[in-house]
Structure formats: C-alpha cells, structure tokens
Amino acid sequence: MPTSRFSSIACTVATLLASGSAAALDPKDLHFGEALYYAHQELYFEALERLDAEIAQHQRVDEPQLDSLYRQFGYARFCVGDFELSYRMDHRAGRAIRLVLEGDVAEPVRNEGAFRLARIHFQKGRPEDALQALERIHGEIPVGIRDDIEFLRANVLMALGRPSEAVEALRGIRDSQELTGFAAYNLGIALLQDGRQREAFEQLDRAGRVDGGDGSTLAIRDKSNLVLGSLLFEASEFGEAQGTLDRVRLDGPFSNQALLRAGWADASAQNFERAVVPWAILAEREPTDAAVQEALLALPYSYSQLSVYGRAALLYERAAQVFGGELAKLDSSLESVTAGEFLKALVREEIRQDKDWVIRLRSLPEAPETFYLTSLMASHDFQTALQNYLDLEDLRKKLVSWQTSLDAFDDLIRVRRKYYEPLLPEMDRSFRRLDAQMRLRLEQREQVDRRLQEMLVAPRPEYLATADEQGAKAQLEQLEARLGGASGPQAEALRLRIDRLKGVLRWGIEMQYHQRLTEAYVHLRELEPEVAALKTQYDAFVRTRQQANHGYAHQASAIRGLRARVHKAQKRLDVLMPAQGHVLELVAARELRIRRERLVAYQDQARFAFADSYDRAVKAQAH
Amino acid sequence: MRDGLVEIRLWTALLALLGTLAAPPGLAEEVSKQQMQSLDEQVQVIKSDVLGIGAELDQLEEKLLYPSGTQVAVFLSLAEGQTFRLDSVQIQIDGQPVAHHIYSFKELEALQNGGVQRIYTGNVATGEHQLEVSVAGKLPRGGDFGGKQRFGFRKDAPPAIVGITLAERPSGDAGIEIGRW
C-alpha cells in the first residue's frame, strides 16, 4: 500500500488521543476533513488552501466554542505545519508550529510541536537549531513520539559531530518496535563515527539480522548488511564480508551494490569462480546502473583470472558494445538536456500520473534525455531542484487556469449587470414604499404592546373603549357643550339624562375592563406569527436584493485585483522557472558528464582487455 | 510507519553511509549552495503568494456561483474502520442527478484515512428537498456492496451543508447516514 508523507498525521492523532491531550475527533469538521482528503492524496496545495480558509473562518466567528472546528483547532494548526512541510514550505511550516508553541496549549502538545520544529530544522540542515528545539522538550511527552524524539536527537548529535552522545541516545531505543532496524543501524554508524570499530561491526551485524516484514525495515536491514559487508571488505576480512553481503536481498534497492561488492570480496580472496556468480547476475541487469556497468567489466576480468580467455574476450567485447550503446544514450541525453528537451519531458502530464513515472520515463524511446533520470535521482541536489521545478510547473498551470476562470467571472458579471440594472430601480422604489408601510405598522404594534404593558400597572379603561363607545362618548360631550350654561327644568332634565348615559357608558367600560384587556393582549399575541412571517419575507427580500448587488457590483474590483495578482505571479514564475530549470539542467549535465567520463574509461579498458584476452585465447589454442 | 521519519532515517542513513564509505556528492561547480538555497526560498515565497490567490479566488467563486442563500454542499465520508472498496457514488437532488463520482485507489484510501470528500456544490431554492444517494462497491470478502437511500433536507438562509457517512451493515448492505452541519 503506498503511503503518503502525510500518513504521519494519523499516528499523531492516535498519539494525542491516547495521551488524552487532544479532543476526540467527532463530530467532524467537514472542511477540515476535506483538507485531510486532499492531504492523504498528497495534494498539499489543495489541502492547504482548504485548511487555511477554514482556520481563518474559525478565527472570525464570534463564539468559536460553537464552531465545529473548535475541538480540533490545535490539531488543525499542527496539520497546517505538516502540510506546509510536505509541500516543501519549511519557512511557513516552522512559523505554523511556532504559533502552536507560543499558544496556550497543554504540555504534550507543546512537546510534540517542539519535536516537529526540530525535525524541520534537521531536514533543512540546521542541526544546532534542531538541538535547541529538542532541548525545549520537558515534562509529559506523548507516548507515541518518545522514541522518535530520542532517535532525532541522536541524528542531530551525529550531524553535530558528537557521536558518543548519539550512542547514548540510541542505546535507550535500540529495541524500539517502531524504529525496528533504524535505531540499530544508526547506533552502528554512531559507534563507527566514535571510533569503536569492533562494537560498530557487532551492532551492524545485529541490525542486519532484525526481523520485520515491512518494506522500510527490509531496506534498512539490507543497508546494514551492505555497509557492514563493505567495511569488512575494506578491512580485508573477505570471507566475513561475503557472508554479510549474501544476506542482502536480490530484489531490494541495495541488491546491485551488494552483488558488486560480493563479487569483489570473492575476487579479493582470489576466489574467482565464486566471484563470477554475483557478477553474472548483475551483468544481466539494467545497464544504465553504475554497478551493472562495473560488473560488465568485472565479469570477464574474473574469467581471465581463471584463464578462460575465450569467454573473457567475448564478454569484454559485449561490455565494449554495451558501453558504446550507453555512451550513445548519454550523448543523446546530454544533447537533449542542452537543447531544453529534458525539462519538457519532466513535466509531461501523462507520465506524472503514474507513481513510477521516473522509471517509466527511462523506457520512453522518444525521450533520450530521460534515460539516466533514475541515476540522477540519487543526487539530493537534483531531487530538490526537480521537486521545485515540478511545483513551479503546477503553479504555472494553476495560474493559467485561474486566468480563464477570471475571464468567465467577468462574463458572468457582465450578464448579471445587464439583467439586474434595468430591474433594480423600479424594484427599489416599490420596496421603499412597502418598507415605509411596514415600518409604520410595526411601530403601531409596538406602541400598542407598550400601552398594554403599562395598563397592567396603571389601569386606563378609556383606552379599551370600543369605537361605538367612543362615538357615543363624543356625542354626549357635544350635547353637553351645546347645553352650555342653559338653565331651566328642561335643560336640567337633559343634563341629568346626559349624566346618566355617561354613567352607563363608563359603567360598561369599567365593568368589562379586565376582559377587554385580556382580549386585547390575546389579539396582539395572535399577530405575532403574521409579523414573524412578514419579517422573514422582508429579510429574504433584503438578502436577495443584496445578493443581486453582490452578484456584480462589488465583485468587479475584486476580480481586477485578483487578475493583477495572477499576472504578477506569472511574471515572477516566468523568471523563476527558467532559473530553476537551468539549475536542474546544470546538475543533470554534470552528473551525466561524470557518468560519461567513467563510461569512456570503461570502454577503453574493455577494448584493451578484449584485445589482450583475444591474444591470450589464440595463444592458448595454438599451444 | 511514519514516512516523514523514514525519510529522515534513510537520509541520515545515507549520509552516514556516504560519510563512512565515500565522499558526499558535491555540487556542480556552476551552481553554488547559496544559489540553490536562494532559489528554494523564492519558490517558497511564490507558493505562498499563489496559495493566497487561490484562497481568494475560491471565496470569489463561492460568492458568485454559490451564494449562501441558495448554496447546498454535499460531503461524503466513511465511518471509522471501513474496509469495503467504494467504486462509485451517485447523488440526486429532487430527482435530478447532480454528482456521479468513480473512486480511484488514492481517493478511497484518503476516505478510509478519515478524509471527507466534497462531492457536490450547487444551488437550490429555499424550502424542502429530497436527496438520493446510491453507492456501489465490493466487500473485502468479494461480495457486492451497494444500496440507495433517500433523505429529506431543508434549505434555509444559510448554506445547506449535508454530510453523508457510509458504513457496511452486518448484512453486507450499504449503511448510508446523513447529517446536517
């Protein structure tokens, strides 16, 4: 199962959960989950884009504790650092992790942050800074990274030329399950650097026998055996060297080197019959590999040492032919590199879809510039330059496609403007009218509500008089006014009637006051759903109106701004890409020239040895 | 195994090996370490700039194409520990097919590792809607894994965010759950 660099994250979460220092991951924050979805596919640009946006959004909300990212916020910040590191942005990654360190976080989280920061420093070749970061670790450490911290500390100490301290750090973790093989191997190397050769040999021997089925453990086991075999060979312990090199798997990444050295161990012990076996296997492998090329010469050499000159001559001849073919390939490669074809081949999209694209490139008959790419990949400088170049090419494609998107957005805005602009003035006029009416009614309702509240404290029966009662009351007051100061029995009788009627009226209003107050209150409350519906409709209209406006009015300037930034970035890419490409070409050309010089020497040797073996074979036949 | 660490381990191991057995590969005379470093820094700066542009462009796209008043987004994830092979998912809204995704190995692995896929973003009117999810795949034991389920959801003023979680039921059928965010 192929794993991404980011697979480390899953372990981190498990670690944090186990130590109880981070919140459980549920409920999920979907946008954070989306970023993880991209990161697990090694699409770090997309992952960072999503996660940056989600974190920014979280930091803007008024009540972050209600946001779905709240419980995963610390972890999300760590992930930003991890994604940035995986996207080869170590400056930003360091900043992201420092932010976590400076925040108010639990001790295990802080220690994990310090460890990650140290790892970045170390990867970027800054062991002093790495050690400083490691020294910040104290107190509670998440269980899952304890051994990793010591392992990193040992690596840092070795890089600082302090192997004896590295040995001490490694001794404590040499039986670590997680670091099977790696700690044991590095302990061997540290002992060697510390000048304790015998102990180093014993330790490397142990590392070369570790159990473990996973690919990386098998690879480090092979490497331990290869290194130990080579050291024993240099110490002229050829028999021991042979036995150790035999333990390297024939199909592993170090098998070519191991076969070559195994052959030399036999040859140095004057055991040429045995040397023929590994070299014969190796001579049939991919001829672009340097070990295979050396074996093509070494194999006939051992036959000549066994006095089988005819076979040696044939094999030298074959070697000269193979070298000739390889030289032609190298010349084509160099020519294509100089002509700029190499860079074009590297960015071929259909090739990069395949995870083994580097290997596939080699087999493309129409792309000679890539024949030696796998060998070039062994160079750290080349790998860095290549990754940067490929990243820049991805950015270039993104910018081109965004430019197209911006053109489409411009069109969209134009169409929306054309549609909305004639409609909006009339719509706004109608809205203003309705808005004024609505505000008036809502204000009236509020006033009634306020009055009813006051009447609960200070009763005002007259406020609850019906329209008829108010009319009758007004009429009675009018009649009373008309009577004015009139006197006499008739006037007195009328006044009495008016008073009686006023009394009846007042009696009715006051007797029904409580019932009326309750009814008024109920009626007012009955209005509430209507008012709420009106408000929803009003809000929906305002929103739609705003969106209509946002649909074109405010976006034009945003698009202009973005277009300018895209343009500026493209300009910078136009300068940076050729510069990065040039570095790549220089490194590639240099590596290819070194290989060429070696091949020329090999070819001369093969030709000379062919002639010599041929003569000897003829002489042997004559005798 | 943590690959970042494996990388350090191998790198360290390689450095150690080279240091012990051979001279480390030097740089081409024409390219100095400083030049390489300076280029690397410039590449990092431009990555940062382009990330910023991308984020802003995403926001603009959302405002223009999927305003919150009509936006609906459908996310898909797998329940923890699922081992079935998800081949395809189809989404219909109100009877109309809106998304059909066929999964690559990498995408499936990303889902199994806790990733969440945004499978659809679109627009619907305010009110009640029907969402239909159909899935197809294979069980680790070789049988078919599949099913179809319909759910109702309501679109209000904020964006409608719908999360679908897939899991294998004891019967081997697809368990499809929906949640609102």
Interface residues (C-beta under 8 A of the other chain):
Chain A: M1 T3 S4 R5 F6 S7 S8 A10 C11 L25 P27 K28 L30 F32 G33 E34 L36 Y37 Y38 A39 H40 Q41 E42 F45 L48 E49 D52 A53 S68 L85 S86 Y87 R88 M89 D90 H91 R92 R119 F122 Q123 D148 F151 L152 N155 M158 A159 E178 L179 F182 Y185 N186 I189 L192 Q193 D214 S216 A219 I220 K223 V227 S230 L231 S379 H380 D381 T384 A385 N388 D391 L392 L395 K398 L399 W402 S405 L406 F409 L412 I413 D539 A540 R543 T544 Q547 H550 G551 Q555 A558 I559 L562 R565 V566 A569 R572 L573 L576 A579 Q580 V583 L586 V587 A589 R590
Chain B: M1 R2 D3 G4 L5 V6 E7 I8 R9 L10 W11 T12 A13 L15 A16 L17 G19 T20 L21 P25 L27 A28 E29 E30 V31 Q35 M36 L39 D40 E41 Q42 V43 Q44 I46 K47 S48 D49 V50 L51 G52 I53 G54 A55 E56 L57 D58 Q59 L60 E61 K63 L64 L65 P67 G69 F75 S77 K106 E107 E109 A110 L111 N113 G114 G115 V116 Q117 R118 T126 A157 I161 G163 G179 W181
